[in-house]
Amino acid sequence: MPYASNDDLPDRVRLHLPEHAQDIYRAAFNNAWPKYAPQGREAVAHRIAWAAVKRHYHKIGSEWVPIEP
């Protein structure tokens, strides 16, 4: 189901990503949800959300940091 706030995100997102990256994840997931959820493909919406985060952040060690322009 769509996420109303970052507090509702799964722990693997909420506990590891910076707040801005969580915003990106939530927006991308909520945007993909109407297209994929009715087909029973929620996992696709999560993959789309992670892809959106990875366009703006990358992981260094255990920390997610913004990609410099």
mmCIF file as Biopython writes it, N, C-alpha, C and O atoms, coordinates in Angstrom:
data_model
#
loop_
_atom_site.group_PDB
_atom_site.id
_atom_site.type_symbol
_atom_site.label_atom_id
_atom_site.label_alt_id
_atom_site.label_comp_id
_atom_site.label_asym_id
_atom_site.label_entity_id
_atom_site.label_seq_id
_atom_site.pdbx_PDB_ins_code
_atom_site.Cartn_x
_atom_site.Cartn_y
_atom_site.Cartn_z
_atom_site.occupancy
_atom_site.B_iso_or_equiv
_atom_site.auth_seq_id
_atom_site.auth_asym_id
_atom_site.pdbx_PDB_model_num
ATOM 1   N N  . MET A ? 1  ? 0.837  -1.173 0.000   1.0 0.0 1  A 1 
ATOM 2   C CA . MET A ? 1  ? 0.000  0.000  0.000   1.0 0.0 1  A 1 
ATOM 3   C C  . MET A ? 1  ? 0.885  1.240  0.000   1.0 0.0 1  A 1 
ATOM 4   O O  . MET A ? 1  ? 2.006  1.186  0.505   1.0 0.0 1  A 1 
ATOM 5   N N  . PRO A ? 2  ? 0.425  2.326  -0.537  1.0 0.0 2  A 1 
ATOM 6   C CA . PRO A ? 2  ? 1.225  3.556  -0.556  1.0 0.0 2  A 1 
ATOM 7   C C  . PRO A ? 2  ? 1.590  3.996  0.863   1.0 0.0 2  A 1 
ATOM 8   O O  . PRO A ? 2  ? 0.872  3.710  1.822   1.0 0.0 2  A 1 
ATOM 9   N N  . TYR A ? 3  ? 2.696  4.683  0.973   1.0 0.0 3  A 1 
ATOM 10  C CA . TYR A ? 3  ? 3.195  5.143  2.265   1.0 0.0 3  A 1 
ATOM 11  C C  . TYR A ? 3  ? 2.810  6.607  2.475   1.0 0.0 3  A 1 
ATOM 12  O O  . TYR A ? 3  ? 3.103  7.460  1.637   1.0 0.0 3  A 1 
ATOM 13  N N  . ALA A ? 4  ? 2.148  6.891  3.602   1.0 0.0 4  A 1 
ATOM 14  C CA . ALA A ? 4  ? 1.710  8.253  3.908   1.0 0.0 4  A 1 
ATOM 15  C C  . ALA A ? 4  ? 2.865  9.117  4.395   1.0 0.0 4  A 1 
ATOM 16  O O  . ALA A ? 4  ? 2.882  10.324 4.156   1.0 0.0 4  A 1 
ATOM 17  N N  . SER A ? 5  ? 3.825  8.508  5.072   1.0 0.0 5  A 1 
ATOM 18  C CA . SER A ? 5  ? 4.970  9.268  5.586   1.0 0.0 5  A 1 
ATOM 19  C C  . SER A ? 5  ? 6.186  8.353  5.611   1.0 0.0 5  A 1 
ATOM 20  O O  . SER A ? 5  ? 6.069  7.140  5.431   1.0 0.0 5  A 1 
ATOM 21  N N  . ASN A ? 6  ? 7.345  8.944  5.834   1.0 0.0 6  A 1 
ATOM 22  C CA . ASN A ? 6  ? 8.575  8.147  5.912   1.0 0.0 6  A 1 
ATOM 23  C C  . ASN A ? 6  ? 8.553  7.201  7.106   1.0 0.0 6  A 1 
ATOM 24  O O  . ASN A ? 6  ? 9.221  6.168  7.088   1.0 0.0 6  A 1 
ATOM 25  N N  . ASP A ? 7  ? 7.797  7.541  8.134   1.0 0.0 7  A 1 
ATOM 26  C CA . ASP A ? 7  ? 7.685  6.656  9.300   1.0 0.0 7  A 1 
ATOM 27  C C  . ASP A ? 7  ? 7.029  5.327  8.954   1.0 0.0 7  A 1 
ATOM 28  O O  . ASP A ? 7  ? 7.195  4.343  9.674   1.0 0.0 7  A 1 
ATOM 29  N N  . ASP A ? 8  ? 6.290  5.296  7.863   1.0 0.0 8  A 1 
ATOM 30  C CA . ASP A ? 8  ? 5.592  4.080  7.441   1.0 0.0 8  A 1 
ATOM 31  C C  . ASP A ? 8  ? 6.441  3.175  6.547   1.0 0.0 8  A 1 
ATOM 32  O O  . ASP A ? 8  ? 6.044  2.045  6.262   1.0 0.0 8  A 1 
ATOM 33  N N  . LEU A ? 9  ? 7.587  3.650  6.107   1.0 0.0 9  A 1 
ATOM 34  C CA . LEU A ? 9  ? 8.441  2.879  5.199   1.0 0.0 9  A 1 
ATOM 35  C C  . LEU A ? 9  ? 8.960  1.620  5.889   1.0 0.0 9  A 1 
ATOM 36  O O  . LEU A ? 9  ? 9.052  1.571  7.115   1.0 0.0 9  A 1 
ATOM 37  N N  . PRO A ? 10 ? 9.300  0.599  5.091   1.0 0.0 10 A 1 
ATOM 38  C CA . PRO A ? 10 ? 9.894  -0.619 5.675   1.0 0.0 10 A 1 
ATOM 39  C C  . PRO A ? 10 ? 11.194 -0.278 6.407   1.0 0.0 10 A 1 
ATOM 40  O O  . PRO A ? 10 ? 11.893 0.666  6.036   1.0 0.0 10 A 1 
ATOM 41  N N  . ASP A ? 11 ? 11.509 -1.041 7.435   1.0 0.0 11 A 1 
ATOM 42  C CA . ASP A ? 11 ? 12.724 -0.791 8.224   1.0 0.0 11 A 1 
ATOM 43  C C  . ASP A ? 11 ? 13.981 -0.742 7.366   1.0 0.0 11 A 1 
ATOM 44  O O  . ASP A ? 11 ? 14.867 0.077  7.611   1.0 0.0 11 A 1 
ATOM 45  N N  . ARG A ? 12 ? 14.067 -1.612 6.363   1.0 0.0 12 A 1 
ATOM 46  C CA . ARG A ? 12 ? 15.287 -1.650 5.539   1.0 0.0 12 A 1 
ATOM 47  C C  . ARG A ? 12 ? 15.495 -0.351 4.783   1.0 0.0 12 A 1 
ATOM 48  O O  . ARG A ? 12 ? 16.605 -0.069 4.332   1.0 0.0 12 A 1 
ATOM 49  N N  . VAL A ? 13 ? 14.451 0.439  4.638   1.0 0.0 13 A 1 
ATOM 50  C CA . VAL A ? 13 ? 14.539 1.757  3.998   1.0 0.0 13 A 1 
ATOM 51  C C  . VAL A ? 13 ? 14.700 2.822  5.067   1.0 0.0 13 A 1 
ATOM 52  O O  . VAL A ? 13 ? 15.633 3.625  5.019   1.0 0.0 13 A 1 
ATOM 53  N N  . ARG A ? 14 ? 13.807 2.828  6.014   1.0 0.0 14 A 1 
ATOM 54  C CA . ARG A ? 14 ? 13.748 3.882  7.035   1.0 0.0 14 A 1 
ATOM 55  C C  . ARG A ? 14 ? 14.995 3.933  7.910   1.0 0.0 14 A 1 
ATOM 56  O O  . ARG A ? 14 ? 15.451 5.017  8.275   1.0 0.0 14 A 1 
ATOM 57  N N  . LEU A ? 15 ? 15.544 2.784  8.246   1.0 0.0 15 A 1 
ATOM 58  C CA . LEU A ? 15 ? 16.679 2.747  9.170   1.0 0.0 15 A 1 
ATOM 59  C C  . LEU A ? 15 ? 18.026 2.928  8.489   1.0 0.0 15 A 1 
ATOM 60  O O  . LEU A ? 15 ? 19.036 3.100  9.172   1.0 0.0 15 A 1 
ATOM 61  N N  . HIS A ? 16 ? 18.070 2.895  7.161   1.0 0.0 16 A 1 
ATOM 62  C CA . HIS A ? 16 ? 19.356 2.937  6.476   1.0 0.0 16 A 1 
ATOM 63  C C  . HIS A ? 16 ? 19.546 4.134  5.555   1.0 0.0 16 A 1 
ATOM 64  O O  . HIS A ? 16 ? 20.682 4.541  5.313   1.0 0.0 16 A 1 
ATOM 65  N N  . LEU A ? 17 ? 18.478 4.702  5.042   1.0 0.0 17 A 1 
ATOM 66  C CA . LEU A ? 17 ? 18.607 5.812  4.095   1.0 0.0 17 A 1 
ATOM 67  C C  . LEU A ? 17 ? 18.468 7.156  4.798   1.0 0.0 17 A 1 
ATOM 68  O O  . LEU A ? 17 ? 17.712 7.280  5.761   1.0 0.0 17 A 1 
ATOM 69  N N  . PRO A ? 18 ? 19.198 8.164  4.318   1.0 0.0 18 A 1 
ATOM 70  C CA . PRO A ? 18 ? 18.984 9.523  4.827   1.0 0.0 18 A 1 
ATOM 71  C C  . PRO A ? 18 ? 17.544 9.967  4.517   1.0 0.0 18 A 1 
ATOM 72  O O  . PRO A ? 18 ? 16.886 9.402  3.643   1.0 0.0 18 A 1 
ATOM 73  N N  . GLU A ? 19 ? 17.078 10.966 5.232   1.0 0.0 19 A 1 
ATOM 74  C CA . GLU A ? 19 ? 15.688 11.399 5.089   1.0 0.0 19 A 1 
ATOM 75  C C  . GLU A ? 19 ? 15.332 11.777 3.652   1.0 0.0 19 A 1 
ATOM 76  O O  . GLU A ? 19 ? 14.264 11.408 3.164   1.0 0.0 19 A 1 
ATOM 77  N N  . HIS A ? 20 ? 16.211 12.506 2.975   1.0 0.0 20 A 1 
ATOM 78  C CA . HIS A ? 20 ? 15.913 12.907 1.592   1.0 0.0 20 A 1 
ATOM 79  C C  . HIS A ? 20 ? 15.782 11.686 0.687   1.0 0.0 20 A 1 
ATOM 80  O O  . HIS A ? 20 ? 14.913 11.645 -0.184  1.0 0.0 20 A 1 
ATOM 81  N N  . ALA A ? 21 ? 16.637 10.700 0.890   1.0 0.0 21 A 1 
ATOM 82  C CA . ALA A ? 21 ? 16.551 9.461  0.099   1.0 0.0 21 A 1 
ATOM 83  C C  . ALA A ? 21 ? 15.254 8.714  0.415   1.0 0.0 21 A 1 
ATOM 84  O O  . ALA A ? 21 ? 14.670 8.085  -0.468  1.0 0.0 21 A 1 
ATOM 85  N N  . GLN A ? 22 ? 14.808 8.780  1.660   1.0 0.0 22 A 1 
ATOM 86  C CA . GLN A ? 22 ? 13.528 8.176  2.021   1.0 0.0 22 A 1 
ATOM 87  C C  . GLN A ? 22 ? 12.383 8.873  1.284   1.0 0.0 22 A 1 
ATOM 88  O O  . GLN A ? 22 ? 11.441 8.228  0.826   1.0 0.0 22 A 1 
ATOM 89  N N  . ASP A ? 23 ? 12.480 10.206 1.178   1.0 0.0 23 A 1 
ATOM 90  C CA . ASP A ? 23 ? 11.461 10.969 0.433   1.0 0.0 23 A 1 
ATOM 91  C C  . ASP A ? 23 ? 11.402 10.492 -1.019  1.0 0.0 23 A 1 
ATOM 92  O O  . ASP A ? 23 ? 10.322 10.305 -1.578  1.0 0.0 23 A 1 
ATOM 93  N N  . ILE A ? 24 ? 12.576 10.300 -1.617  1.0 0.0 24 A 1 
ATOM 94  C CA . ILE A ? 24 ? 12.654 9.838  -3.004  1.0 0.0 24 A 1 
ATOM 95  C C  . ILE A ? 24 ? 12.037 8.456  -3.128  1.0 0.0 24 A 1 
ATOM 96  O O  . ILE A ? 24 ? 11.242 8.206  -4.035  1.0 0.0 24 A 1 
ATOM 97  N N  . TYR A ? 25 ? 12.399 7.560  -2.224  1.0 0.0 25 A 1 
ATOM 98  C CA . TYR A ? 25 ? 11.873 6.189  -2.243  1.0 0.0 25 A 1 
ATOM 99  C C  . TYR A ? 25 ? 10.352 6.215  -2.141  1.0 0.0 25 A 1 
ATOM 100 O O  . TYR A ? 25 ? 9.657  5.575  -2.931  1.0 0.0 25 A 1 
ATOM 101 N N  . ARG A ? 26 ? 9.841  6.961  -1.162  1.0 0.0 26 A 1 
ATOM 102 C CA . ARG A ? 26 ? 8.397  6.991  -0.927  1.0 0.0 26 A 1 
ATOM 103 C C  . ARG A ? 26 ? 7.657  7.550  -2.130  1.0 0.0 26 A 1 
ATOM 104 O O  . ARG A ? 26 ? 6.627  7.004  -2.524  1.0 0.0 26 A 1 
ATOM 105 N N  . ALA A ? 27 ? 8.162  8.631  -2.723  1.0 0.0 27 A 1 
ATOM 106 C CA . ALA A ? 27 ? 7.500  9.230  -3.884  1.0 0.0 27 A 1 
ATOM 107 C C  . ALA A ? 27 ? 7.496  8.268  -5.071  1.0 0.0 27 A 1 
ATOM 108 O O  . ALA A ? 27 ? 6.479  8.123  -5.749  1.0 0.0 27 A 1 
ATOM 109 N N  . ALA A ? 28 ? 8.624  7.614  -5.323  1.0 0.0 28 A 1 
ATOM 110 C CA . ALA A ? 28 ? 8.704  6.686  -6.453  1.0 0.0 28 A 1 
ATOM 111 C C  . ALA A ? 28 ? 7.804  5.476  -6.227  1.0 0.0 28 A 1 
ATOM 112 O O  . ALA A ? 28 ? 7.111  5.035  -7.143  1.0 0.0 28 A 1 
ATOM 113 N N  . PHE A ? 29 ? 7.814  4.942  -5.014  1.0 0.0 29 A 1 
ATOM 114 C CA . PHE A ? 29 ? 6.963  3.790  -4.716  1.0 0.0 29 A 1 
ATOM 115 C C  . PHE A ? 29 ? 5.488  4.167  -4.866  1.0 0.0 29 A 1 
ATOM 116 O O  . PHE A ? 29 ? 4.718  3.452  -5.508  1.0 0.0 29 A 1 
ATOM 117 N N  . ASN A ? 30 ? 5.105  5.289  -4.271  1.0 0.0 30 A 1 
ATOM 118 C CA . ASN A ? 30 ? 3.699  5.705  -4.338  1.0 0.0 30 A 1 
ATOM 119 C C  . ASN A ? 30 ? 3.256  5.975  -5.771  1.0 0.0 30 A 1 
ATOM 120 O O  . ASN A ? 30 ? 2.093  5.761  -6.114  1.0 0.0 30 A 1 
ATOM 121 N N  . ASN A ? 31 ? 4.168  6.439  -6.597  1.0 0.0 31 A 1 
ATOM 122 C CA . ASN A ? 31 ? 3.854  6.680  -8.005  1.0 0.0 31 A 1 
ATOM 123 C C  . ASN A ? 31 ? 3.686  5.363  -8.772  1.0 0.0 31 A 1 
ATOM 124 O O  . ASN A ? 31 ? 2.820  5.255  -9.640  1.0 0.0 31 A 1 
ATOM 125 N N  . ALA A ? 32 ? 4.507  4.376  -8.454  1.0 0.0 32 A 1 
ATOM 126 C CA . ALA A ? 32 ? 4.451  3.082  -9.144  1.0 0.0 32 A 1 
ATOM 127 C C  . ALA A ? 32 ? 3.316  2.195  -8.633  1.0 0.0 32 A 1 
ATOM 128 O O  . ALA A ? 32 ? 2.835  1.329  -9.364  1.0 0.0 32 A 1 
ATOM 129 N N  . TRP A ? 33 ? 2.891  2.397  -7.415  1.0 0.0 33 A 1 
ATOM 130 C CA . TRP A ? 33 ? 1.889  1.536  -6.777  1.0 0.0 33 A 1 
ATOM 131 C C  . TRP A ? 33 ? 0.623  1.339  -7.610  1.0 0.0 33 A 1 
ATOM 132 O O  . TRP A ? 33 ? 0.219  0.194  -7.814  1.0 0.0 33 A 1 
ATOM 133 N N  . PRO A ? 34 ? -0.024 2.403  -8.101  1.0 0.0 34 A 1 
ATOM 134 C CA . PRO A ? 34 ? -1.286 2.193  -8.829  1.0 0.0 34 A 1 
ATOM 135 C C  . PRO A ? 34 ? -1.146 1.338  -10.087 1.0 0.0 34 A 1 
ATOM 136 O O  . PRO A ? 34 ? -2.090 0.663  -10.497 1.0 0.0 34 A 1 
ATOM 137 N N  . LYS A ? 35 ? 0.027  1.373  -10.687 1.0 0.0 35 A 1 
ATOM 138 C CA . LYS A ? 35 ? 0.227  0.607  -11.915 1.0 0.0 35 A 1 
ATOM 139 C C  . LYS A ? 35 ? 0.501  -0.871 -11.636 1.0 0.0 35 A 1 
ATOM 140 O O  . LYS A ? 35 ? 0.003  -1.735 -12.358 1.0 0.0 35 A 1 
ATOM 141 N N  . TYR A ? 36 ? 1.285  -1.171 -10.601 1.0 0.0 36 A 1 
ATOM 142 C CA . TYR A ? 36 ? 1.749  -2.538 -10.391 1.0 0.0 36 A 1 
ATOM 143 C C  . TYR A ? 36 ? 0.994  -3.316 -9.315  1.0 0.0 36 A 1 
ATOM 144 O O  . TYR A ? 36 ? 0.893  -4.539 -9.409  1.0 0.0 36 A 1 
ATOM 145 N N  . ALA A ? 37 ? 0.467  -2.648 -8.309  1.0 0.0 37 A 1 
ATOM 146 C CA . ALA A ? 37 ? -0.216 -3.356 -7.222  1.0 0.0 37 A 1 
ATOM 147 C C  . ALA A ? 37 ? -1.451 -4.124 -7.690  1.0 0.0 37 A 1 
ATOM 148 O O  . ALA A ? 37 ? -1.652 -5.256 -7.250  1.0 0.0 37 A 1 
ATOM 149 N N  . PRO A ? 38 ? -2.293 -3.553 -8.569  1.0 0.0 38 A 1 
ATOM 150 C CA . PRO A ? 38 ? -3.473 -4.322 -8.991  1.0 0.0 38 A 1 
ATOM 151 C C  . PRO A ? 38 ? -3.113 -5.640 -9.696  1.0 0.0 38 A 1 
ATOM 152 O O  . PRO A ? 38 ? -3.928 -6.561 -9.754  1.0 0.0 38 A 1 
ATOM 153 N N  . GLN A ? 39 ? -1.907 -5.719 -10.223 1.0 0.0 39 A 1 
ATOM 154 C CA . GLN A ? 39 ? -1.453 -6.937 -10.893 1.0 0.0 39 A 1 
ATOM 155 C C  . GLN A ? 39 ? -0.743 -7.873 -9.922  1.0 0.0 39 A 1 
ATOM 156 O O  . GLN A ? 39 ? -0.227 -8.915 -10.327 1.0 0.0 39 A 1 
ATOM 157 N N  . GLY A ? 40 ? -0.715 -7.506 -8.640  1.0 0.0 40 A 1 
ATOM 158 C CA . GLY A ? 40 ? -0.027 -8.323 -7.643  1.0 0.0 40 A 1 
ATOM 159 C C  . GLY A ? 40 ? 1.475  -8.230 -7.745  1.0 0.0 40 A 1 
ATOM 160 O O  . GLY A ? 40 ? 2.183  -9.167 -7.377  1.0 0.0 40 A 1 
ATOM 161 N N  . ARG A ? 41 ? 1.975  -7.107 -8.244  1.0 0.0 41 A 1 
ATOM 162 C CA . ARG A ? 41 ? 3.413  -6.952 -8.470  1.0 0.0 41 A 1 
ATOM 163 C C  . ARG A ? 41 ? 4.001  -5.839 -7.600  1.0 0.0 41 A 1 
ATOM 164 O O  . ARG A ? 41 ? 4.711  -4.966 -8.100  1.0 0.0 41 A 1 
ATOM 165 N N  . GLU A ? 42 ? 3.708  -5.871 -6.317  1.0 0.0 42 A 1 
ATOM 166 C CA . GLU A ? 42 ? 4.228  -4.858 -5.390  1.0 0.0 42 A 1 
ATOM 167 C C  . GLU A ? 42 ? 5.754  -4.824 -5.411  1.0 0.0 42 A 1 
ATOM 168 O O  . GLU A ? 42 ? 6.351  -3.760 -5.247  1.0 0.0 42 A 1 
ATOM 169 N N  . ALA A ? 43 ? 6.386  -5.973 -5.611  1.0 0.0 43 A 1 
ATOM 170 C CA . ALA A ? 43 ? 7.851  -6.031 -5.635  1.0 0.0 43 A 1 
ATOM 171 C C  . ALA A ? 43 ? 8.418  -5.139 -6.735  1.0 0.0 43 A 1 
ATOM 172 O O  . ALA A ? 43 ? 9.497  -4.570 -6.575  1.0 0.0 43 A 1 
ATOM 173 N N  . VAL A ? 44 ? 7.704  -5.015 -7.839  1.0 0.0 44 A 1 
ATOM 174 C CA . VAL A ? 44 ? 8.159  -4.138 -8.925  1.0 0.0 44 A 1 
ATOM 175 C C  . VAL A ? 44 ? 8.163  -2.686 -8.452  1.0 0.0 44 A 1 
ATOM 176 O O  . VAL A ? 44 ? 9.089  -1.937 -8.767  1.0 0.0 44 A 1 
ATOM 177 N N  . ALA A ? 45 ? 7.156  -2.287 -7.710  1.0 0.0 45 A 1 
ATOM 178 C CA . ALA A ? 45 ? 7.107  -0.917 -7.183  1.0 0.0 45 A 1 
ATOM 179 C C  . ALA A ? 45 ? 8.285  -0.659 -6.253  1.0 0.0 45 A 1 
ATOM 180 O O  . ALA A ? 45 ? 8.847  0.436  -6.260  1.0 0.0 45 A 1 
ATOM 181 N N  . HIS A ? 46 ? 8.667  -1.656 -5.452  1.0 0.0 46 A 1 
ATOM 182 C CA . HIS A ? 46 ? 9.832  -1.497 -4.571  1.0 0.0 46 A 1 
ATOM 183 C C  . HIS A ? 46 ? 11.120 -1.384 -5.391  1.0 0.0 46 A 1 
ATOM 184 O O  . HIS A ? 46 ? 11.991 -0.579 -5.061  1.0 0.0 46 A 1 
ATOM 185 N N  . ARG A ? 47 ? 11.247 -2.177 -6.449  1.0 0.0 47 A 1 
ATOM 186 C CA . ARG A ? 47 ? 12.458 -2.095 -7.295  1.0 0.0 47 A 1 
ATOM 187 C C  . ARG A ? 47 ? 12.552 -0.736 -7.967  1.0 0.0 47 A 1 
ATOM 188 O O  . ARG A ? 47 ? 13.641 -0.174 -8.085  1.0 0.0 47 A 1 
ATOM 189 N N  . ILE A ? 48 ? 11.423 -0.207 -8.407  1.0 0.0 48 A 1 
ATOM 190 C CA . ILE A ? 48 ? 11.403 1.126  -9.019  1.0 0.0 48 A 1 
ATOM 191 C C  . ILE A ? 48 ? 11.834 2.173  -7.998  1.0 0.0 48 A 1 
ATOM 192 O O  . ILE A ? 48 ? 12.586 3.092  -8.323  1.0 0.0 48 A 1 
ATOM 193 N N  . ALA A ? 49 ? 11.360 2.034  -6.776  1.0 0.0 49 A 1 
ATOM 194 C CA . ALA A ? 49 ? 11.717 2.991  -5.730  1.0 0.0 49 A 1 
ATOM 195 C C  . ALA A ? 49 ? 13.214 2.945  -5.433  1.0 0.0 49 A 1 
ATOM 196 O O  . ALA A ? 49 ? 13.849 3.988  -5.280  1.0 0.0 49 A 1 
ATOM 197 N N  . TRP A ? 50 ? 13.782 1.736  -5.349  1.0 0.0 50 A 1 
ATOM 198 C CA . TRP A ? 50 ? 15.230 1.630  -5.116  1.0 0.0 50 A 1 
ATOM 199 C C  . TRP A ? 50 ? 16.017 2.225  -6.284  1.0 0.0 50 A 1 
ATOM 200 O O  . TRP A ? 50 ? 17.033 2.889  -6.077  1.0 0.0 50 A 1 
ATOM 201 N N  . ALA A ? 51 ? 15.555 1.991  -7.491  1.0 0.0 51 A 1 
ATOM 202 C CA . ALA A ? 51 ? 16.242 2.556  -8.661  1.0 0.0 51 A 1 
ATOM 203 C C  . ALA A ? 51 ? 16.238 4.079  -8.604  1.0 0.0 51 A 1 
ATOM 204 O O  . ALA A ? 51 ? 17.228 4.716  -8.964  1.0 0.0 51 A 1 
ATOM 205 N N  . ALA A ? 52 ? 15.137 4.665  -8.155  1.0 0.0 52 A 1 
ATOM 206 C CA . ALA A ? 52 ? 15.053 6.119  -8.028  1.0 0.0 52 A 1 
ATOM 207 C C  . ALA A ? 52 ? 16.058 6.631  -7.001  1.0 0.0 52 A 1 
ATOM 208 O O  . ALA A ? 52 ? 16.719 7.645  -7.226  1.0 0.0 52 A 1 
ATOM 209 N N  . VAL A ? 53 ? 16.172 5.932  -5.878  1.0 0.0 53 A 1 
ATOM 210 C CA . VAL A ? 53 ? 17.147 6.325  -4.853  1.0 0.0 53 A 1 
ATOM 211 C C  . VAL A ? 53 ? 18.559 6.250  -5.420  1.0 0.0 53 A 1 
ATOM 212 O O  . VAL A ? 53 ? 19.374 7.143  -5.189  1.0 0.0 53 A 1 
ATOM 213 N N  . LYS A ? 54 ? 18.845 5.183  -6.165  1.0 0.0 54 A 1 
ATOM 214 C CA . LYS A ? 54 ? 20.203 4.977  -6.684  1.0 0.0 54 A 1 
ATOM 215 C C  . LYS A ? 54 ? 20.589 5.966  -7.775  1.0 0.0 54 A 1 
ATOM 216 O O  . LYS A ? 54 ? 21.762 6.047  -8.140  1.0 0.0 54 A 1 
ATOM 217 N N  . ARG A ? 55 ? 19.640 6.712  -8.298  1.0 0.0 55 A 1 
ATOM 218 C CA . ARG A ? 55 ? 19.975 7.779  -9.243  1.0 0.0 55 A 1 
ATOM 219 C C  . ARG A ? 55 ? 20.517 9.010  -8.518  1.0 0.0 55 A 1 
ATOM 220 O O  . ARG A ? 55 ? 21.151 9.867  -9.133  1.0 0.0 55 A 1 
ATOM 221 N N  . HIS A ? 56 ? 20.268 9.095  -7.209  1.0 0.0 56 A 1 
ATOM 222 C CA . HIS A ? 56 ? 20.668 10.274 -6.437  1.0 0.0 56 A 1 
ATOM 223 C C  . HIS A ? 56 ? 21.639 9.961  -5.300  1.0 0.0 56 A 1 
ATOM 224 O O  . HIS A ? 56 ? 22.316 10.858 -4.797  1.0 0.0 56 A 1 
ATOM 225 N N  . TYR A ? 57 ? 21.709 8.704  -4.900  1.0 0.0 57 A 1 
ATOM 226 C CA . TYR A ? 57 ? 22.561 8.287  -3.783  1.0 0.0 57 A 1 
ATOM 227 C C  . TYR A ? 57 ? 23.327 7.027  -4.152  1.0 0.0 57 A 1 
ATOM 228 O O  . TYR A ? 57 ? 22.878 6.219  -4.965  1.0 0.0 57 A 1 
ATOM 229 N N  . HIS A ? 58 ? 24.501 6.877  -3.531  1.0 0.0 58 A 1 
ATOM 230 C CA . HIS A ? 58 ? 25.216 5.617  -3.659  1.0 0.0 58 A 1 
ATOM 231 C C  . HIS A ? 58 ? 25.749 5.247  -2.278  1.0 0.0 58 A 1 
ATOM 232 O O  . HIS A ? 58 ? 25.854 6.086  -1.383  1.0 0.0 58 A 1 
ATOM 233 N N  . LYS A ? 59 ? 26.073 3.992  -2.135  1.0 0.0 59 A 1 
ATOM 234 C CA . LYS A ? 59 ? 26.493 3.482  -0.837  1.0 0.0 59 A 1 
ATOM 235 C C  . LYS A ? 59 ? 28.008 3.441  -0.770  1.0 0.0 59 A 1 
ATOM 236 O O  . LYS A ? 59 ? 28.676 2.887  -1.643  1.0 0.0 59 A 1 
ATOM 237 N N  . ILE A ? 60 ? 28.532 4.041  0.286   1.0 0.0 60 A 1 
ATOM 238 C CA . ILE A ? 60 ? 29.963 3.974  0.577   1.0 0.0 60 A 1 
ATOM 239 C C  . ILE A ? 60 ? 30.081 3.287  1.933   1.0 0.0 60 A 1 
ATOM 240 O O  . ILE A ? 60 ? 29.680 3.835  2.960   1.0 0.0 60 A 1 
ATOM 241 N N  . GLY A ? 61 ? 30.630 2.097  1.918   1.0 0.0 61 A 1 
ATOM 242 C CA . GLY A ? 61 ? 30.653 1.296  3.146   1.0 0.0 61 A 1 
ATOM 243 C C  . GLY A ? 61 ? 29.225 0.944  3.517   1.0 0.0 61 A 1 
ATOM 244 O O  . GLY A ? 61 ? 28.523 0.276  2.758   1.0 0.0 61 A 1 
ATOM 245 N N  . SER A ? 62 ? 28.802 1.392  4.676   1.0 0.0 62 A 1 
ATOM 246 C CA . SER A ? 62 ? 27.434 1.126  5.114   1.0 0.0 62 A 1 
ATOM 247 C C  . SER A ? 62 ? 26.565 2.385  5.074   1.0 0.0 62 A 1 
ATOM 248 O O  . SER A ? 62 ? 25.435 2.382  5.563   1.0 0.0 62 A 1 
ATOM 249 N N  . GLU A ? 63 ? 27.097 3.455  4.494   1.0 0.0 63 A 1 
ATOM 250 C CA . GLU A ? 63 ? 26.394 4.740  4.484   1.0 0.0 63 A 1 
ATOM 251 C C  . GLU A ? 63 ? 25.953 5.135  3.075   1.0 0.0 63 A 1 
ATOM 252 O O  . GLU A ? 63 ? 26.716 5.004  2.118   1.0 0.0 63 A 1 
ATOM 253 N N  . TRP A ? 64 ? 24.716 5.621  2.957   1.0 0.0 64 A 1 
ATOM 254 C CA . TRP A ? 64 ? 24.205 6.140  1.697   1.0 0.0 64 A 1 
ATOM 255 C C  . TRP A ? 64 ? 24.512 7.624  1.622   1.0 0.0 64 A 1 
ATOM 256 O O  . TRP A ? 64 ? 24.111 8.390  2.499   1.0 0.0 64 A 1 
ATOM 257 N N  . VAL A ? 65 ? 25.226 8.037  0.573   1.0 0.0 65 A 1 
ATOM 258 C CA . VAL A ? 65 ? 25.619 9.436  0.424   1.0 0.0 65 A 1 
ATOM 259 C C  . VAL A ? 65 ? 25.137 9.966  -0.930  1.0 0.0 65 A 1 
ATOM 260 O O  . VAL A ? 65 ? 25.012 9.206  -1.890  1.0 0.0 65 A 1 
ATOM 261 N N  . PRO A ? 66 ? 24.868 11.281 -1.001  1.0 0.0 66 A 1 
ATOM 262 C CA . PRO A ? 66 ? 24.402 11.854 -2.265  1.0 0.0 66 A 1 
ATOM 263 C C  . PRO A ? 66 ? 25.480 11.737 -3.349  1.0 0.0 66 A 1 
ATOM 264 O O  . PRO A ? 66 ? 26.676 11.829 -3.073  1.0 0.0 66 A 1 
ATOM 265 N N  . ILE A ? 67 ? 25.033 11.538 -4.559  1.0 0.0 67 A 1 
ATOM 266 C CA . ILE A ? 67 ? 25.936 11.537 -5.708  1.0 0.0 67 A 1 
ATOM 267 C C  . ILE A ? 67 ? 26.200 12.988 -6.067  1.0 0.0 67 A 1 
ATOM 268 O O  . ILE A ? 67 ? 25.270 13.770 -6.264  1.0 0.0 67 A 1 
ATOM 269 N N  . GLU A ? 68 ? 27.454 13.336 -6.148  1.0 0.0 68 A 1 
ATOM 270 C CA . GLU A ? 68 ? 27.836 14.712 -6.491  1.0 0.0 68 A 1 
ATOM 271 C C  . GLU A ? 68 ? 27.618 14.945 -7.986  1.0 0.0 68 A 1 
ATOM 272 O O  . GLU A ? 68 ? 27.927 14.080 -8.805  1.0 0.0 68 A 1 
ATOM 273 N N  . PRO A ? 69 ? 27.086 16.114 -8.335  1.0 0.0 69 A 1 
ATOM 274 C CA . PRO A ? 69 ? 26.854 16.401 -9.768  1.0 0.0 69 A 1 
ATOM 275 C C  . PRO A ? 69 ? 28.135 16.566 -10.554 1.0 0.0 69 A 1 
ATOM 276 O O  . PRO A ? 69 ? 28.092 16.809 -11.760 1.0 0.0 69 A 1 
#
